[in-house]
Amino acid sequence: MSAPRKYPDELRERATRMAIEARRDPERSKGAIRRIAEELGVHPEALRTWVKKAEIDGGTRPGTTSADAERIRVLEKEVRELRRANEILRKASAYFARAELDRR
């Protein structure tokens, strides 16, 4: 379970959209993230992270998209579970093989 978010989704989306638009305009691009963050009462690093994520998800910046990151997380969890199950089966197999040899 994730921690509660400090900023509402609506504010995150609005701030991100404003920052991306400001960065497109050469006259407003310098210091846009800091300026917009101050206007909206958001920490500049939080806004910078949101913008980076939006640019990656939008395909304008290289990186792992949110959807891919979630898929990787799910697959890694599945791999851990399968490895654990295989280890249990391996130990059970060895136990029963030994019990069968002891019976003879």
HELIX and SHEET records of a PDB file:
HELIX    1   1 ASP A    9  ARG A   24  1                                  16    
HELIX    2   2 ALA A   32  LEU A   40  1                                   9    
HELIX    3   3 PRO A   44  GLY A   58  1                                  15    
HELIX    4   4 SER A   66  ARG A  103  1                                  38    
END                                                                             
